[in-house]
Amino acid sequence: MITCWRQIYGLTCMAVYSHFATAFDDHLPLFPRMLDELLALLGETRGPSEG
């Protein structure tokens, strides 16, 4: 759980404080990828989106 928290908190802070501005034009695709990797670490997968 510490690994999950660290990844989510770190990526969110970097996005909020514009630390991605020089490295990425669009950092939003990093979030779903990170979530998929964290879910895989926990032995889970994302289900279909509701809506």
Gaussian input, Z-matrix of N, CA and C with variables (Angstrom, degrees):
# hf/3-21g

backbone

0 1
 N
 C     1     B1
 C     2     B2     1     A1
 N     3     B3     2     A2     1     D1
 C     4     B4     3     A3     2     D2
 C     5     B5     4     A4     3     D3
 N     6     B6     5     A5     4     D4
 C     7     B7     6     A6     5     D5
 C     8     B8     7     A7     6     D6
 N     9     B9     8     A8     7     D7
 C    10    B10     9     A9     8     D8
 C    11    B11    10    A10     9     D9
 N    12    B12    11    A11    10    D10
 C    13    B13    12    A12    11    D11
 C    14    B14    13    A13    12    D12
 N    15    B15    14    A14    13    D13
 C    16    B16    15    A15    14    D14
 C    17    B17    16    A16    15    D15
 N    18    B18    17    A17    16    D16
 C    19    B19    18    A18    17    D17
 C    20    B20    19    A19    18    D18
 N    21    B21    20    A20    19    D19
 C    22    B22    21    A21    20    D20
 C    23    B23    22    A22    21    D21
 N    24    B24    23    A23    22    D22
 C    25    B25    24    A24    23    D23
 C    26    B26    25    A25    24    D24
 N    27    B27    26    A26    25    D25
 C    28    B28    27    A27    26    D26
 C    29    B29    28    A28    27    D27
 N    30    B30    29    A29    28    D28
 C    31    B31    30    A30    29    D29
 C    32    B32    31    A31    30    D30
 N    33    B33    32    A32    31    D31
 C    34    B34    33    A33    32    D32
 C    35    B35    34    A34    33    D33
 N    36    B36    35    A35    34    D34
 C    37    B37    36    A36    35    D35
 C    38    B38    37    A37    36    D36
 N    39    B39    38    A38    37    D37
 C    40    B40    39    A39    38    D38
 C    41    B41    40    A40    39    D39
 N    42    B42    41    A41    40    D40
 C    43    B43    42    A42    41    D41
 C    44    B44    43    A43    42    D42
 N    45    B45    44    A44    43    D43
 C    46    B46    45    A45    44    D44
 C    47    B47    46    A46    45    D45
 N    48    B48    47    A47    46    D46
 C    49    B49    48    A48    47    D47
 C    50    B50    49    A49    48    D48
 N    51    B51    50    A50    49    D49
 C    52    B52    51    A51    50    D50
 C    53    B53    52    A52    51    D51
 N    54    B54    53    A53    52    D52
 C    55    B55    54    A54    53    D53
 C    56    B56    55    A55    54    D54
 N    57    B57    56    A56    55    D55
 C    58    B58    57    A57    56    D56
 C    59    B59    58    A58    57    D57
 N    60    B60    59    A59    58    D58
 C    61    B61    60    A60    59    D59
 C    62    B62    61    A61    60    D60
 N    63    B63    62    A62    61    D61
 C    64    B64    63    A63    62    D62
 C    65    B65    64    A64    63    D63
 N    66    B66    65    A65    64    D64
 C    67    B67    66    A66    65    D65
 C    68    B68    67    A67    66    D66
 N    69    B69    68    A68    67    D67
 C    70    B70    69    A69    68    D68
 C    71    B71    70    A70    69    D69
 N    72    B72    71    A71    70    D70
 C    73    B73    72    A72    71    D71
 C    74    B74    73    A73    72    D72
 N    75    B75    74    A74    73    D73
 C    76    B76    75    A75    74    D74
 C    77    B77    76    A76    75    D75
 N    78    B78    77    A77    76    D76
 C    79    B79    78    A78    77    D77
 C    80    B80    79    A79    78    D78
 N    81    B81    80    A80    79    D79
 C    82    B82    81    A81    80    D80
 C    83    B83    82    A82    81    D81
 N    84    B84    83    A83    82    D82
 C    85    B85    84    A84    83    D83
 C    86    B86    85    A85    84    D84
 N    87    B87    86    A86    85    D85
 C    88    B88    87    A87    86    D86
 C    89    B89    88    A88    87    D87
 N    90    B90    89    A89    88    D88
 C    91    B91    90    A90    89    D89
 C    92    B92    91    A91    90    D90
 N    93    B93    92    A92    91    D91
 C    94    B94    93    A93    92    D92
 C    95    B95    94    A94    93    D93
 N    96    B96    95    A95    94    D94
 C    97    B97    96    A96    95    D95
 C    98    B98    97    A97    96    D96
 N    99    B99    98    A98    97    D97
 C   100   B100    99    A99    98    D98
 C   101   B101   100   A100    99    D99
 N   102   B102   101   A101   100   D100
 C   103   B103   102   A102   101   D101
 C   104   B104   103   A103   102   D102
 N   105   B105   104   A104   103   D103
 C   106   B106   105   A105   104   D104
 C   107   B107   106   A106   105   D105
 N   108   B108   107   A107   106   D106
 C   109   B109   108   A108   107   D107
 C   110   B110   109   A109   108   D108
 N   111   B111   110   A110   109   D109
 C   112   B112   111   A111   110   D110
 C   113   B113   112   A112   111   D111
 N   114   B114   113   A113   112   D112
 C   115   B115   114   A114   113   D113
 C   116   B116   115   A115   114   D114
 N   117   B117   116   A116   115   D115
 C   118   B118   117   A117   116   D116
 C   119   B119   118   A118   117   D117
 N   120   B120   119   A119   118   D118
 C   121   B121   120   A120   119   D119
 C   122   B122   121   A121   120   D120
 N   123   B123   122   A122   121   D121
 C   124   B124   123   A123   122   D122
 C   125   B125   124   A124   123   D123
 N   126   B126   125   A125   124   D124
 C   127   B127   126   A126   125   D125
 C   128   B128   127   A127   126   D126
 N   129   B129   128   A128   127   D127
 C   130   B130   129   A129   128   D128
 C   131   B131   130   A130   129   D129
 N   132   B132   131   A131   130   D130
 C   133   B133   132   A132   131   D131
 C   134   B134   133   A133   132   D132
 N   135   B135   134   A134   133   D133
 C   136   B136   135   A135   134   D134
 C   137   B137   136   A136   135   D135
 N   138   B138   137   A137   136   D136
 C   139   B139   138   A138   137   D137
 C   140   B140   139   A139   138   D138
 N   141   B141   140   A140   139   D139
 C   142   B142   141   A141   140   D140
 C   143   B143   142   A142   141   D141
 N   144   B144   143   A143   142   D142
 C   145   B145   144   A144   143   D143
 C   146   B146   145   A145   144   D144
 N   147   B147   146   A146   145   D145
 C   148   B148   147   A147   146   D146
 C   149   B149   148   A148   147   D147
 N   150   B150   149   A149   148   D148
 C   151   B151   150   A150   149   D149
 C   152   B152   151   A151   150   D150

   B1=1.4434
   B2=1.5230
   B3=1.3185
   B4=1.4708
   B5=1.5213
   B6=1.3197
   B7=1.4720
   B8=1.5226
   B9=1.3146
   B10=1.4653
   B11=1.5241
   B12=1.3351
   B13=1.4606
   B14=1.5319
   B15=1.3240
   B16=1.4688
   B17=1.5193
   B18=1.3235
   B19=1.4586
   B20=1.5263
   B21=1.3226
   B22=1.4715
   B23=1.5198
   B24=1.3247
   B25=1.4670
   B26=1.5292
   B27=1.3149
   B28=1.4649
   B29=1.5197
   B30=1.3300
   B31=1.4591
   B32=1.5247
   B33=1.3322
   B34=1.4585
   B35=1.5232
   B36=1.3196
   B37=1.4668
   B38=1.5210
   B39=1.3193
   B40=1.4608
   B41=1.5236
   B42=1.3243
   B43=1.4684
   B44=1.5252
   B45=1.3246
   B46=1.4664
   B47=1.5269
   B48=1.3119
   B49=1.4662
   B50=1.5322
   B51=1.3329
   B52=1.4708
   B53=1.5250
   B54=1.3086
   B55=1.4599
   B56=1.5336
   B57=1.3194
   B58=1.4609
   B59=1.5232
   B60=1.3050
   B61=1.4671
   B62=1.5257
   B63=1.3227
   B64=1.4676
   B65=1.5194
   B66=1.3255
   B67=1.4630
   B68=1.5242
   B69=1.3356
   B70=1.4640
   B71=1.5211
   B72=1.3273
   B73=1.4621
   B74=1.5275
   B75=1.3358
   B76=1.4624
   B77=1.5248
   B78=1.3177
   B79=1.4575
   B80=1.5225
   B81=1.3231
   B82=1.4633
   B83=1.5336
   B84=1.3376
   B85=1.4658
   B86=1.5370
   B87=1.3158
   B88=1.4625
   B89=1.5263
   B90=1.3286
   B91=1.4608
   B92=1.5269
   B93=1.3492
   B94=1.4628
   B95=1.5288
   B96=1.3262
   B97=1.4667
   B98=1.5297
   B99=1.3337
   B100=1.4549
   B101=1.5226
   B102=1.3261
   B103=1.4583
   B104=1.5268
   B105=1.3331
   B106=1.4649
   B107=1.5279
   B108=1.3234
   B109=1.4608
   B110=1.5298
   B111=1.3324
   B112=1.4616
   B113=1.5284
   B114=1.3248
   B115=1.4600
   B116=1.5245
   B117=1.3289
   B118=1.4615
   B119=1.5268
   B120=1.3095
   B121=1.4644
   B122=1.5337
   B123=1.3288
   B124=1.4568
   B125=1.5364
   B126=1.3342
   B127=1.4605
   B128=1.5175
   B129=1.3162
   B130=1.4638
   B131=1.5201
   B132=1.3278
   B133=1.4672
   B134=1.5264
   B135=1.3289
   B136=1.4635
   B137=1.5120
   B138=1.3140
   B139=1.4583
   B140=1.5167
   B141=1.3282
   B142=1.4694
   B143=1.5254
   B144=1.3171
   B145=1.4590
   B146=1.5168
   B147=1.3076
   B148=1.4535
   B149=1.5229
   B150=1.3121
   B151=1.4463
   B152=1.4415
   A1=111.45
   A2=116.81
   A3=119.28
   A4=110.04
   A5=116.93
   A6=120.34
   A7=110.48
   A8=117.36
   A9=121.05
   A10=110.63
   A11=116.47
   A12=120.37
   A13=110.64
   A14=116.24
   A15=120.57
   A16=110.89
   A17=117.53
   A18=120.86
   A19=111.34
   A20=116.35
   A21=120.26
   A22=110.73
   A23=116.94
   A24=121.12
   A25=110.80
   A26=116.97
   A27=121.26
   A28=112.51
   A29=116.62
   A30=119.97
   A31=111.26
   A32=116.28
   A33=120.10
   A34=111.43
   A35=117.72
   A36=120.49
   A37=111.58
   A38=116.91
   A39=119.33
   A40=111.22
   A41=117.05
   A42=120.28
   A43=110.70
   A44=117.34
   A45=121.39
   A46=111.61
   A47=116.96
   A48=120.53
   A49=113.28
   A50=116.85
   A51=124.48
   A52=114.05
   A53=117.34
   A54=120.05
   A55=112.26
   A56=117.61
   A57=121.65
   A58=111.97
   A59=117.81
   A60=121.62
   A61=113.20
   A62=118.08
   A63=119.92
   A64=112.32
   A65=118.00
   A66=120.37
   A67=113.61
   A68=117.32
   A69=120.69
   A70=110.56
   A71=115.31
   A72=119.73
   A73=109.74
   A74=115.74
   A75=121.54
   A76=108.43
   A77=116.91
   A78=121.02
   A79=113.13
   A80=118.38
   A81=120.89
   A82=114.27
   A83=120.74
   A84=119.08
   A85=114.03
   A86=117.62
   A87=119.56
   A88=111.84
   A89=118.01
   A90=121.14
   A91=113.07
   A92=120.42
   A93=119.00
   A94=112.56
   A95=116.06
   A96=119.16
   A97=110.17
   A98=116.73
   A99=120.44
   A100=110.28
   A101=117.01
   A102=120.10
   A103=111.51
   A104=117.04
   A105=120.42
   A106=111.33
   A107=117.19
   A108=121.05
   A109=111.41
   A110=117.24
   A111=120.27
   A112=111.33
   A113=116.89
   A114=119.46
   A115=111.31
   A116=117.20
   A117=120.85
   A118=110.65
   A119=116.71
   A120=121.51
   A121=110.72
   A122=115.40
   A123=121.20
   A124=112.86
   A125=116.53
   A126=120.75
   A127=114.22
   A128=116.81
   A129=122.10
   A130=110.07
   A131=115.88
   A132=122.14
   A133=107.86
   A134=115.64
   A135=120.04
   A136=109.24
   A137=115.40
   A138=120.91
   A139=110.30
   A140=115.88
   A141=118.19
   A142=111.26
   A143=115.80
   A144=121.38
   A145=110.25
   A146=116.11
   A147=120.17
   A148=109.20
   A149=116.48
   A150=118.08
   A151=116.20
   D1=-32.60
   D2=177.52
   D3=-63.46
   D4=-40.02
   D5=178.08
   D6=-61.66
   D7=-44.13
   D8=179.41
   D9=-62.53
   D10=-47.88
   D11=-179.95
   D12=-60.09
   D13=-44.47
   D14=-178.27
   D15=-61.13
   D16=-43.68
   D17=-179.45
   D18=-65.16
   D19=-48.10
   D20=-177.77
   D21=-65.32
   D22=-47.51
   D23=-179.18
   D24=-63.64
   D25=-44.87
   D26=-178.71
   D27=-62.84
   D28=-47.17
   D29=-179.58
   D30=-65.43
   D31=-40.33
   D32=178.57
   D33=-64.29
   D34=-45.31
   D35=178.87
   D36=-62.43
   D37=-41.76
   D38=179.19
   D39=-63.63
   D40=-36.31
   D41=178.85
   D42=-71.57
   D43=-44.95
   D44=-177.65
   D45=-63.00
   D46=-40.82
   D47=-176.50
   D48=-94.37
   D49=15.81
   D50=172.92
   D51=59.81
   D52=32.93
   D53=176.92
   D54=-76.45
   D55=-11.58
   D56=178.11
   D57=-88.28
   D58=-10.25
   D59=-171.54
   D60=-54.63
   D61=-38.42
   D62=-177.60
   D63=-84.45
   D64=-21.12
   D65=-175.37
   D66=-98.34
   D67=-30.39
   D68=-174.20
   D69=-133.25
   D70=139.89
   D71=171.46
   D72=-75.66
   D73=-39.53
   D74=-178.53
   D75=-136.26
   D76=107.46
   D77=-177.68
   D78=-88.78
   D79=-7.56
   D80=-176.42
   D81=-60.26
   D82=-35.27
   D83=177.29
   D84=-63.67
   D85=-16.08
   D86=178.58
   D87=-67.36
   D88=-30.47
   D89=-175.69
   D90=-66.79
   D91=-51.87
   D92=178.51
   D93=-62.20
   D94=-36.80
   D95=178.48
   D96=-63.34
   D97=-44.64
   D98=179.21
   D99=-61.80
   D100=-43.45
   D101=179.23
   D102=-61.61
   D103=-41.80
   D104=177.26
   D105=-61.76
   D106=-42.17
   D107=179.54
   D108=-66.41
   D109=-40.60
   D110=179.14
   D111=-68.71
   D112=-40.00
   D113=176.66
   D114=-63.57
   D115=-39.69
   D116=177.06
   D117=-62.57
   D118=-38.69
   D119=177.23
   D120=-59.92
   D121=-34.82
   D122=179.98
   D123=-89.97
   D124=0.90
   D125=179.61
   D126=79.29
   D127=25.54
   D128=-178.26
   D129=-123.68
   D130=167.70
   D131=173.83
   D132=-135.06
   D133=160.77
   D134=176.50
   D135=-78.27
   D136=141.41
   D137=175.46
   D138=-91.91
   D139=-179.22
   D140=178.19
   D141=-65.09
   D142=147.84
   D143=179.61
   D144=-71.68
   D145=142.80
   D146=174.65
   D147=-92.03
   D148=146.02
   D149=175.78
   D150=132.85

